[in-house]
Amino acid sequence: MTANERILVVDDEEQMRDLLAKVLERKGYQVSVCGDGAEALAFLEREPVDLVITDVRMPGLNGMEALRAIKELNPEIVVLIMTAFGSIDQAVQAVKEGAYDYINKPFKIDEILLTIEKALAERRLRHEVTTLRQELRTRYHFENLIGKSRAMQEVFGLIEQVAGSRSTVMVYGKSGTGKELVAKAIHYNSPRSAKAFVAVNCAAIPAELLESELFGHEKGAFTGAIATKVGKFELATGGTLFLDEIGHMRLDLQAKILRALQEREIERVGGTRTIKIDVRILAATNRDLRKAIEEGTFREDLYYRLNVVPITLPPLRQRREDIPLLVEHFIGKYNREFARKVKGFSAGATAALYQYDWPGNVRELENVIERAVALAQSETISLRDLPLEISILGGD
């Protein structure tokens, strides 16, 4: 039990209200009482409550009517119904309509306390699950995509606009700028957030294996296919498939991706059965796809299918004003991870961070901060804690 859980007792019998209030207060709950359903609803509109115990048979607004009104007002409030033997059927109906449980009158104090404790424990668990889901969504709500620069604010705006749609998004940017983080931010802020986010790096998987990785294969489809394999398209059903570095994909696979986008169906390698898919495609590349089209290495029709909403991430050297925010974020992250208490950088080290061109972009900055926090010999990171190519630019 938490210290401030609030219970409202609703009963037209004063003796019953007083008895329950005294018992619950001795157990540490905050207790309020009301004499009928209408009074209870008026109270709930003013005050927050975790659990309501209400009698069924009351003059005016009865317990069943109060239950429906409470659930409409706030579905998170737990409702327990108290009932005499003659109204058990009605109490069972109340459970079907959203009541947590019903309590028979006369009841034993230990039994009602146990029911209340169980109901509130489940409510706390639901709240924790909801909170964790919200944290999961907000975890990628621009985390590591930190920036006050105009360019990043435009990126944030595009993410917010496109997240709720089914539109295909193409993310452009150099290696390390955070393309996958943009894709995750879109997914976790979309109606598909409860389903899978599946990422495939098209440049990291050998070309001869990529088709099987994406579409799956049937047993015996090729040498070594000793069992049926489900591909990434199927694994992402209901969710999002992120095709990273799609500019490196060979042409025959590009044609299959195009068909999957157009027909919303696939076939496994070696299979003959078409499989319907419900997948949102997000893609990313560090290549100039227009140039690739001219060179004949990227299909123009696939380009237009993917490039519905383009988002371009600027390199870090073009948004140096974001460096302090990123540094603060990464210091906090690695202080927690390494149990350190680093507070910041010396003036010379800070100057070096600003002057360095960051060819590896935000990923390189994060690696530098991780190393510096791990190796720092004091609460302030100095030039000696930085890689040589960066430290030579400063002057403590």
C-alpha positions as a Markdown table, in Angstrom:
| # | Residue | x | y | z |
|---|---|---|---|---|
| 1 | Met | 0.0 | 0.0 | 0.0 |
| 2 | Thr | 1.2 | 3.5 | -0.8 |
| 3 | Ala | 0.9 | 6.2 | 1.8 |
| 4 | Asn | -1.6 | 8.4 | 0.0 |
| 5 | Glu | -4.0 | 6.0 | -1.6 |
| 6 | Arg | -7.5 | 7.5 | -1.5 |
| 7 | Ile | -10.8 | 5.7 | -0.9 |
| 8 | Leu | -14.3 | 6.9 | -1.2 |
| 9 | Val | -17.1 | 5.0 | 0.7 |
| 10 | Val | -20.6 | 5.5 | -0.7 |
| 11 | Asp | -23.5 | 4.1 | 1.4 |
| 12 | Asp | -26.8 | 5.5 | 2.5 |
| 13 | Glu | -26.4 | 3.8 | 5.9 |
| 14 | Glu | -24.4 | 6.1 | 8.2 |
| 15 | Gln | -23.3 | 3.2 | 10.5 |
| 16 | Met | -21.8 | 1.3 | 7.5 |
| 17 | Arg | -20.0 | 4.4 | 6.2 |
| 18 | Asp | -18.5 | 5.2 | 9.7 |
| 19 | Leu | -17.4 | 1.6 | 10.2 |
| 20 | Leu | -15.6 | 1.3 | 6.9 |
| 21 | Ala | -14.0 | 4.8 | 7.3 |
| 22 | Lys | -12.6 | 3.9 | 10.7 |
| 23 | Val | -11.2 | 0.5 | 9.6 |
| 24 | Leu | -9.6 | 1.9 | 6.4 |
| 25 | Glu | -8.1 | 4.9 | 8.2 |
| 26 | Arg | -6.5 | 2.6 | 10.7 |
| 27 | Lys | -4.9 | 0.9 | 7.7 |
| 28 | Gly | -3.4 | 4.1 | 6.6 |
| 29 | Tyr | -5.8 | 5.0 | 3.7 |
| 30 | Gln | -7.2 | 8.5 | 3.1 |
| 31 | Val | -10.9 | 8.0 | 3.4 |
| 32 | Ser | -13.9 | 10.2 | 2.4 |
| 33 | Val | -17.6 | 9.3 | 2.7 |
| 34 | Cys | -20.8 | 10.1 | 0.7 |
| 35 | Gly | -24.4 | 9.2 | 1.4 |
| 36 | Asp | -25.5 | 8.5 | -2.2 |
| 37 | Gly | -24.4 | 8.2 | -5.8 |
| 38 | Ala | -25.1 | 11.8 | -6.8 |
| 39 | Glu | -23.1 | 13.2 | -3.8 |
| 40 | Ala | -20.3 | 10.8 | -4.8 |
| 41 | Leu | -20.1 | 12.0 | -8.4 |
| 42 | Ala | -20.0 | 15.6 | -7.3 |
| 43 | Phe | -17.2 | 14.7 | -4.9 |
| 44 | Leu | -15.2 | 12.8 | -7.6 |
| 45 | Glu | -15.4 | 15.8 | -10.0 |
| 46 | Arg | -13.6 | 17.9 | -7.3 |
| 47 | Glu | -11.2 | 15.4 | -5.7 |
| 48 | Pro | -8.9 | 12.6 | -7.0 |
| 49 | Val | -9.7 | 9.1 | -5.7 |
| 50 | Asp | -8.1 | 5.7 | -6.3 |
| 51 | Leu | -10.9 | 3.4 | -5.2 |
| 52 | Val | -14.6 | 3.7 | -4.6 |
| 53 | Ile | -16.7 | 1.3 | -2.4 |
| 54 | Thr | -20.3 | 1.7 | -3.2 |
| 55 | Asp | -23.5 | 0.0 | -2.1 |
| 56 | Val | -25.9 | -1.1 | -4.8 |
| 57 | Arg | -29.2 | -0.2 | -3.3 |
| 58 | Met | -29.4 | 3.5 | -2.5 |
| 59 | Pro | -32.1 | 6.1 | -3.0 |
| 60 | Gly | -31.7 | 8.4 | -6.0 |
| 61 | Leu | -28.6 | 7.4 | -8.0 |
| 62 | Asn | -28.0 | 3.8 | -7.2 |
| 63 | Gly | -24.7 | 1.9 | -7.2 |
| 64 | Met | -25.1 | 0.6 | -10.8 |
| 65 | Glu | -25.8 | 4.0 | -12.1 |
| 66 | Ala | -23.0 | 5.5 | -10.1 |
| 67 | Leu | -20.6 | 2.8 | -11.4 |
| 68 | Arg | -21.4 | 3.7 | -15.0 |
| 69 | Ala | -21.0 | 7.4 | -14.3 |
| 70 | Ile | -17.7 | 6.9 | -12.4 |
| 71 | Lys | -16.2 | 4.9 | -15.3 |
| 72 | Glu | -17.3 | 7.5 | -17.7 |
| 73 | Leu | -15.7 | 10.2 | -15.5 |
| 74 | Asn | -12.5 | 8.4 | -14.9 |
| 75 | Pro | -12.0 | 4.7 | -16.1 |
| 76 | Glu | -8.9 | 4.4 | -13.9 |
| 77 | Ile | -10.9 | 4.6 | -10.6 |
| 78 | Val | -11.3 | 1.1 | -9.1 |
| 79 | Val | -14.9 | 0.4 | -8.1 |
| 80 | Leu | -16.0 | -2.2 | -5.5 |
| 81 | Ile | -19.7 | -3.0 | -5.2 |
| 82 | Met | -21.3 | -3.9 | -1.8 |
| 83 | Thr | -24.4 | -6.0 | -2.0 |
| 84 | Ala | -26.8 | -8.0 | 0.1 |
| 85 | Phe | -27.7 | -11.5 | -0.8 |
| 86 | Gly | -30.7 | -10.5 | -2.8 |
| 87 | Ser | -28.8 | -8.4 | -5.3 |
| 88 | Ile | -26.0 | -10.8 | -6.2 |
| 89 | Asp | -27.1 | -11.0 | -9.8 |
| 90 | Gln | -26.9 | -7.3 | -10.1 |
| 91 | Ala | -23.5 | -7.3 | -8.5 |
| 92 | Val | -22.3 | -9.8 | -11.1 |
| 93 | Gln | -23.6 | -7.5 | -13.8 |
| 94 | Ala | -21.7 | -4.7 | -12.2 |
| 95 | Val | -18.5 | -6.6 | -12.6 |
| 96 | Lys | -19.3 | -7.1 | -16.3 |
| 97 | Glu | -19.7 | -3.4 | -16.6 |
| 98 | Gly | -16.4 | -2.5 | -15.1 |
| 99 | Ala | -16.6 | -3.0 | -11.3 |
| 100 | Tyr | -13.4 | -4.7 | -10.0 |
| 101 | Asp | -15.4 | -7.1 | -7.6 |
| 102 | Tyr | -18.4 | -7.3 | -5.3 |
| 103 | Ile | -18.5 | -7.7 | -1.6 |
| 104 | Asn | -21.3 | -9.6 | 0.1 |
| 105 | Lys | -23.1 | -8.0 | 3.1 |
| 106 | Pro | -22.5 | -8.9 | 5.9 |
| 107 | Phe | -18.8 | -9.1 | 5.3 |
| 108 | Lys | -15.7 | -9.9 | 7.4 |
| 109 | Ile | -13.3 | -7.0 | 7.9 |
| 110 | Asp | -10.3 | -9.1 | 6.9 |
| 111 | Glu | -12.0 | -10.2 | 3.6 |
| 112 | Ile | -12.9 | -6.6 | 2.6 |
| 113 | Leu | -9.4 | -5.4 | 3.4 |
| 114 | Leu | -7.8 | -8.2 | 1.4 |
| 115 | Thr | -10.1 | -7.3 | -1.6 |
| 116 | Ile | -9.2 | -3.6 | -1.3 |
| 117 | Glu | -5.5 | -4.4 | -1.1 |
| 118 | Lys | -5.6 | -6.6 | -4.1 |
| 119 | Ala | -7.6 | -4.1 | -6.1 |
| 120 | Leu | -5.2 | -1.3 | -5.4 |
| 121 | Ala | -2.2 | -3.5 | -6.1 |
| 122 | Glu | -3.6 | -4.3 | -9.5 |
| 123 | Arg | -4.3 | -0.6 | -10.1 |
| 124 | Arg | -0.7 | 0.3 | -9.2 |
| 125 | Leu | 0.6 | -2.4 | -11.6 |
| 126 | Arg | -1.6 | -1.0 | -14.4 |
| 127 | His | -0.3 | 2.5 | -13.7 |
| 128 | Glu | 3.3 | 1.2 | -13.8 |
| 129 | Val | 2.7 | -0.5 | -17.1 |
| 130 | Thr | 1.1 | 2.6 | -18.5 |
| 131 | Thr | 4.0 | 4.7 | -17.2 |
| 132 | Leu | 6.6 | 2.4 | -18.7 |
| 133 | Arg | 4.8 | 2.5 | -22.1 |
| 134 | Gln | 4.8 | 6.3 | -22.0 |
| 135 | Glu | 8.5 | 6.2 | -21.1 |
| 136 | Leu | 9.1 | 3.9 | -24.0 |
| 137 | Arg | 7.3 | 6.3 | -26.3 |
| 138 | Thr | 9.1 | 9.3 | -25.0 |
| 139 | Arg | 12.4 | 7.5 | -24.8 |
| 140 | Tyr | 12.7 | 8.1 | -28.6 |
| 141 | His | 10.7 | 11.3 | -28.6 |
| 142 | Phe | 13.8 | 13.1 | -29.9 |
| 143 | Glu | 16.2 | 11.6 | -27.3 |
| 144 | Asn | 19.7 | 11.9 | -28.8 |
| 145 | Leu | 18.0 | 14.1 | -31.4 |
| 146 | Ile | 18.7 | 16.9 | -29.1 |
| 147 | Gly | 19.1 | 20.4 | -30.5 |
| 148 | Lys | 17.9 | 24.0 | -30.3 |
| 149 | Ser | 19.3 | 24.7 | -33.8 |
| 150 | Arg | 16.8 | 25.7 | -36.5 |
| 151 | Ala | 17.7 | 22.7 | -38.6 |
| 152 | Met | 16.9 | 20.3 | -35.7 |
| 153 | Gln | 13.7 | 22.1 | -34.8 |
| 154 | Glu | 12.5 | 21.6 | -38.4 |
| 155 | Val | 13.3 | 17.9 | -38.1 |
| 156 | Phe | 11.3 | 17.7 | -34.8 |
| 157 | Gly | 8.4 | 19.4 | -36.5 |
| 158 | Leu | 8.4 | 16.9 | -39.4 |
| 159 | Ile | 8.5 | 14.0 | -37.0 |
| 160 | Glu | 5.5 | 15.2 | -35.2 |
| 161 | Gln | 3.6 | 15.9 | -38.4 |
| 162 | Val | 4.3 | 12.5 | -40.0 |
| 163 | Ala | 4.2 | 10.2 | -37.0 |
| 164 | Gly | 0.5 | 9.8 | -37.0 |
| 165 | Ser | 0.2 | 8.9 | -40.7 |
| 166 | Arg | 1.1 | 5.8 | -42.7 |
| 167 | Ser | 3.3 | 7.8 | -45.1 |
| 168 | Thr | 6.6 | 6.3 | -46.1 |
| 169 | Val | 9.5 | 8.4 | -44.9 |
| 170 | Met | 13.0 | 8.6 | -46.3 |
| 171 | Val | 15.7 | 9.9 | -43.8 |
| 172 | Tyr | 18.8 | 11.4 | -45.3 |
| 173 | Gly | 22.0 | 12.0 | -43.4 |
| 174 | Lys | 25.7 | 11.2 | -43.0 |
| 175 | Ser | 26.7 | 8.2 | -40.9 |
| 176 | Gly | 26.2 | 9.0 | -37.2 |
| 177 | Thr | 23.7 | 11.8 | -37.5 |
| 178 | Gly | 20.9 | 9.7 | -35.9 |
| 179 | Lys | 18.8 | 8.4 | -38.8 |
| 180 | Glu | 17.6 | 5.3 | -36.9 |
| 181 | Leu | 16.7 | 7.5 | -34.0 |
| 182 | Val | 14.4 | 9.5 | -36.3 |
| 183 | Ala | 12.8 | 6.3 | -37.4 |
| 184 | Lys | 12.3 | 5.2 | -33.8 |
| 185 | Ala | 10.9 | 8.6 | -32.9 |
| 186 | Ile | 8.3 | 8.3 | -35.7 |
| 187 | His | 7.4 | 4.7 | -34.8 |
| 188 | Tyr | 7.1 | 5.2 | -31.0 |
| 189 | Asn | 4.9 | 8.3 | -31.5 |
| 190 | Ser | 2.6 | 6.6 | -34.0 |
| 191 | Pro | -0.5 | 4.4 | -33.7 |
| 192 | Arg | 1.8 | 1.4 | -34.3 |
| 193 | Ser | 3.9 | 2.1 | -31.2 |
| 194 | Ala | 2.6 | -1.0 | -29.4 |
| 195 | Lys | 3.8 | -3.3 | -32.3 |
| 196 | Ala | 7.3 | -4.2 | -33.4 |
| 197 | Phe | 10.0 | -1.8 | -34.7 |
| 198 | Val | 12.3 | -3.9 | -36.9 |
| 199 | Ala | 15.5 | -2.5 | -38.3 |
| 200 | Val | 17.6 | -3.9 | -41.1 |
| 201 | Asn | 20.9 | -2.5 | -42.1 |
| 202 | Cys | 21.0 | -3.2 | -45.9 |
| 203 | Ala | 24.7 | -2.4 | -46.1 |
| 204 | Ala | 25.8 | -4.7 | -43.3 |
| 205 | Ile | 24.2 | -7.9 | -44.6 |
| 206 | Pro | 25.8 | -9.7 | -47.6 |
| 207 | Ala | 23.7 | -9.2 | -50.7 |
| 208 | Glu | 23.1 | -12.9 | -51.2 |
| 209 | Leu | 21.6 | -13.1 | -47.7 |
| 210 | Leu | 19.6 | -9.9 | -47.6 |
| 211 | Glu | 16.6 | -11.3 | -49.6 |
| 212 | Ser | 16.2 | -14.1 | -47.1 |
| 213 | Glu | 16.6 | -11.7 | -44.2 |
| 214 | Leu | 13.8 | -9.5 | -45.5 |
| 215 | Phe | 11.4 | -11.9 | -47.0 |
| 216 | Gly | 12.2 | -15.2 | -45.2 |
| 217 | His | 12.6 | -18.5 | -46.9 |
| 218 | Glu | 11.0 | -21.9 | -47.0 |
| 219 | Lys | 12.7 | -25.1 | -45.9 |
| 220 | Gly | 14.9 | -26.4 | -48.7 |
| 221 | Ala | 14.8 | -23.2 | -50.7 |
| 222 | Phe | 18.6 | -23.3 | -51.0 |
| 223 | Thr | 21.6 | -25.1 | -49.6 |
| 224 | Gly | 21.6 | -24.6 | -45.9 |
| 225 | Ala | 17.9 | -23.7 | -45.6 |
| 226 | Ile | 17.3 | -26.5 | -43.1 |
| 227 | Ala | 14.1 | -24.9 | -41.7 |
| 228 | Thr | 11.5 | -22.3 | -42.7 |
| 229 | Lys | 12.6 | -18.8 | -41.7 |
| 230 | Val | 10.2 | -15.8 | -41.1 |
| 231 | Gly | 11.6 | -12.6 | -42.6 |
| 232 | Lys | 11.7 | -9.1 | -41.3 |
| 233 | Phe | 8.6 | -8.1 | -43.2 |
| 234 | Glu | 6.5 | -10.6 | -41.3 |
| 235 | Leu | 8.2 | -9.9 | -38.0 |
| 236 | Ala | 7.2 | -6.2 | -38.4 |
| 237 | Thr | 3.5 | -7.0 | -39.0 |
| 238 | Gly | 1.4 | -4.3 | -37.5 |
| 239 | Gly | 4.5 | -2.2 | -36.8 |
| 240 | Thr | 7.3 | -0.6 | -38.6 |
| 241 | Leu | 10.1 | -1.9 | -40.8 |
| 242 | Phe | 13.2 | 0.4 | -41.0 |
| 243 | Leu | 15.4 | -0.2 | -44.0 |
| 244 | Asp | 18.7 | 1.5 | -43.2 |
| 245 | Glu | 21.2 | 2.3 | -45.9 |
| 246 | Ile | 18.8 | 1.3 | -48.6 |
| 247 | Gly | 20.9 | 2.9 | -51.2 |
| 248 | His | 23.3 | -0.1 | -51.0 |
| 249 | Met | 20.6 | -2.6 | -52.0 |
| 250 | Arg | 21.0 | -4.4 | -55.3 |
| 251 | Leu | 18.5 | -3.7 | -58.1 |
| 252 | Asp | 16.7 | -7.1 | -58.1 |
| 253 | Leu | 15.9 | -6.7 | -54.4 |
| 254 | Gln | 14.8 | -3.1 | -55.0 |
| 255 | Ala | 12.2 | -4.5 | -57.4 |
| 256 | Lys | 10.9 | -6.9 | -54.7 |
| 257 | Ile | 10.7 | -4.1 | -52.1 |
| 258 | Leu | 8.7 | -2.0 | -54.7 |
| 259 | Arg | 6.3 | -4.9 | -55.2 |
| 260 | Ala | 5.8 | -5.3 | -51.4 |
| 261 | Leu | 5.1 | -1.6 | -51.1 |
| 262 | Gln | 2.6 | -1.6 | -54.0 |
| 263 | Glu | 0.8 | -4.9 | -53.3 |
| 264 | Arg | 1.3 | -5.1 | -49.5 |
| 265 | Glu | 2.2 | -8.8 | -49.9 |
| 266 | Ile | 5.4 | -10.8 | -50.1 |
| 267 | Glu | 6.6 | -14.3 | -51.0 |
| 268 | Arg | 9.3 | -16.2 | -49.0 |
| 269 | Val | 12.4 | -17.3 | -50.9 |
| 270 | Gly | 11.5 | -20.7 | -52.4 |
| 271 | Gly | 7.8 | -20.2 | -51.6 |
| 272 | Thr | 4.7 | -20.0 | -53.8 |
| 273 | Arg | 2.2 | -18.6 | -51.3 |
| 274 | Thr | 1.7 | -14.9 | -51.1 |
| 275 | Ile | 1.6 | -13.5 | -47.5 |
| 276 | Lys | -0.3 | -10.3 | -46.8 |
| 277 | Ile | 1.6 | -7.7 | -44.8 |
| 278 | Asp | 0.6 | -4.7 | -42.8 |
| 279 | Val | 3.9 | -2.8 | -42.4 |
| 280 | Arg | 4.9 | 0.8 | -42.4 |
| 281 | Ile | 8.2 | 1.3 | -44.3 |
| 282 | Leu | 10.7 | 3.9 | -43.2 |
| 283 | Ala | 14.0 | 4.1 | -45.0 |
| 284 | Ala | 17.3 | 5.9 | -44.7 |
| 285 | Thr | 20.5 | 6.5 | -46.7 |
| 286 | Asn | 23.7 | 8.4 | -46.6 |
| 287 | Arg | 23.9 | 8.3 | -50.4 |
| 288 | Asp | 22.7 | 10.7 | -53.1 |
| 289 | Leu | 19.9 | 8.7 | -54.5 |
| 290 | Arg | 19.3 | 11.1 | -57.4 |
| 291 | Lys | 22.9 | 10.5 | -58.5 |
| 292 | Ala | 22.4 | 6.7 | -58.0 |
| 293 | Ile | 19.4 | 6.8 | -60.3 |
| 294 | Glu | 21.4 | 8.6 | -63.0 |
| 295 | Glu | 24.1 | 5.9 | -62.5 |
| 296 | Gly | 21.5 | 3.1 | -62.8 |
| 297 | Thr | 22.1 | 1.7 | -59.4 |
| 298 | Phe | 18.8 | 2.8 | -57.8 |
| 299 | Arg | 15.3 | 2.4 | -59.2 |
| 300 | Glu | 13.5 | 5.7 | -59.9 |
| 301 | Asp | 10.1 | 4.2 | -59.3 |
| 302 | Leu | 11.2 | 2.9 | -55.8 |
| 303 | Tyr | 12.7 | 6.3 | -55.1 |
| 304 | Tyr | 9.3 | 8.0 | -55.5 |
| 305 | Arg | 7.6 | 5.3 | -53.4 |
| 306 | Leu | 10.0 | 5.8 | -50.6 |
| 307 | Asn | 10.6 | 9.6 | -50.8 |
| 308 | Val | 7.0 | 10.6 | -49.9 |
| 309 | Val | 8.2 | 12.5 | -46.8 |
| 310 | Pro | 12.0 | 13.3 | -46.9 |
| 311 | Ile | 13.7 | 14.3 | -43.7 |
| 312 | Thr | 17.3 | 15.5 | -43.8 |
| 313 | Leu | 19.6 | 15.4 | -40.8 |
| 314 | Pro | 22.3 | 18.0 | -40.8 |
| 315 | Pro | 25.9 | 17.0 | -39.9 |
| 316 | Leu | 27.0 | 18.0 | -36.5 |
| 317 | Arg | 29.5 | 20.6 | -37.8 |
| 318 | Gln | 26.5 | 22.5 | -39.3 |
| 319 | Arg | 24.8 | 22.8 | -35.9 |
| 320 | Arg | 27.5 | 23.5 | -33.5 |
| 321 | Glu | 25.1 | 25.4 | -31.2 |
| 322 | Asp | 23.7 | 22.0 | -30.3 |
| 323 | Ile | 27.0 | 20.6 | -28.9 |
| 324 | Pro | 26.5 | 21.9 | -25.3 |
| 325 | Leu | 23.1 | 20.2 | -25.1 |
| 326 | Leu | 24.4 | 16.9 | -26.5 |
| 327 | Val | 27.4 | 17.0 | -24.2 |
| 328 | Glu | 25.2 | 17.6 | -21.1 |
| 329 | His | 22.9 | 14.7 | -22.2 |
| 330 | Phe | 25.8 | 12.2 | -22.8 |
| 331 | Ile | 27.6 | 13.2 | -19.6 |
| 332 | Gly | 24.4 | 12.4 | -17.6 |
| 333 | Lys | 23.9 | 9.2 | -19.5 |
| 334 | Tyr | 27.4 | 7.9 | -18.8 |
| 335 | Asn | 27.6 | 9.2 | -15.2 |
| 336 | Arg | 24.6 | 7.0 | -14.5 |
| 337 | Glu | 26.1 | 4.0 | -16.4 |
| 338 | Phe | 29.6 | 4.2 | -14.8 |
| 339 | Ala | 28.5 | 5.6 | -11.4 |
| 340 | Arg | 30.7 | 8.7 | -12.0 |
| 341 | Lys | 30.1 | 12.3 | -11.0 |
| 342 | Val | 31.6 | 14.3 | -13.9 |
| 343 | Lys | 30.2 | 17.8 | -14.0 |
| 344 | Gly | 31.5 | 19.1 | -17.3 |
| 345 | Phe | 34.4 | 20.2 | -19.4 |
| 346 | Ser | 37.3 | 22.6 | -18.9 |
| 347 | Ala | 37.3 | 25.8 | -20.9 |
| 348 | Gly | 40.0 | 24.4 | -23.2 |
| 349 | Ala | 38.2 | 21.1 | -23.7 |
| 350 | Thr | 35.0 | 22.9 | -24.5 |
| 351 | Ala | 36.7 | 25.1 | -27.1 |
| 352 | Ala | 38.2 | 21.9 | -28.7 |
| 353 | Leu | 34.8 | 20.3 | -29.0 |
| 354 | Tyr | 33.5 | 23.4 | -30.8 |
| 355 | Gln | 36.4 | 23.6 | -33.2 |
| 356 | Tyr | 36.5 | 19.9 | -34.2 |
| 357 | Asp | 34.6 | 19.0 | -37.4 |
| 358 | Trp | 33.0 | 15.7 | -36.1 |
| 359 | Pro | 33.2 | 13.6 | -39.3 |
| 360 | Gly | 31.5 | 10.8 | -37.3 |
| 361 | Asn | 28.8 | 13.3 | -36.2 |
| 362 | Val | 26.7 | 12.7 | -33.0 |
| 363 | Arg | 27.8 | 9.1 | -32.8 |
| 364 | Glu | 31.4 | 10.2 | -32.6 |
| 365 | Leu | 30.6 | 12.8 | -30.0 |
| 366 | Glu | 28.9 | 10.2 | -27.9 |
| 367 | Asn | 31.9 | 7.9 | -28.1 |
| 368 | Val | 34.2 | 10.7 | -27.1 |
| 369 | Ile | 32.0 | 11.6 | -24.1 |
| 370 | Glu | 31.7 | 8.0 | -23.0 |
| 371 | Arg | 35.5 | 7.6 | -23.1 |
| 372 | Ala | 36.1 | 10.9 | -21.3 |
| 373 | Val | 33.6 | 10.1 | -18.5 |
| 374 | Ala | 35.1 | 6.6 | -18.0 |
| 375 | Leu | 38.7 | 7.9 | -17.9 |
| 376 | Ala | 38.3 | 11.3 | -16.2 |
| 377 | Gln | 40.4 | 11.7 | -13.1 |
| 378 | Ser | 38.4 | 14.6 | -11.7 |
| 379 | Glu | 34.9 | 16.0 | -11.9 |
| 380 | Thr | 36.0 | 18.2 | -14.8 |
| 381 | Ile | 37.0 | 16.7 | -18.2 |
| 382 | Ser | 40.2 | 18.3 | -19.5 |
| 383 | Leu | 42.1 | 18.1 | -22.8 |
| 384 | Arg | 44.1 | 15.1 | -21.6 |
| 385 | Asp | 40.8 | 13.1 | -21.4 |
| 386 | Leu | 40.1 | 13.8 | -25.1 |
| 387 | Pro | 41.5 | 12.0 | -28.2 |
| 388 | Leu | 44.6 | 13.6 | -29.6 |
| 389 | Glu | 42.9 | 14.9 | -32.8 |
| 390 | Ile | 40.5 | 16.8 | -30.7 |
| 391 | Ser | 42.8 | 17.9 | -27.8 |
| 392 | Ile | 45.2 | 19.6 | -30.1 |
| 393 | Leu | 42.5 | 22.1 | -31.0 |
| 394 | Gly | 42.1 | 23.4 | -27.4 |
| 395 | Gly | 44.4 | 25.1 | -24.9 |
| 396 | Asp | 43.8 | 24.8 | -21.2 |
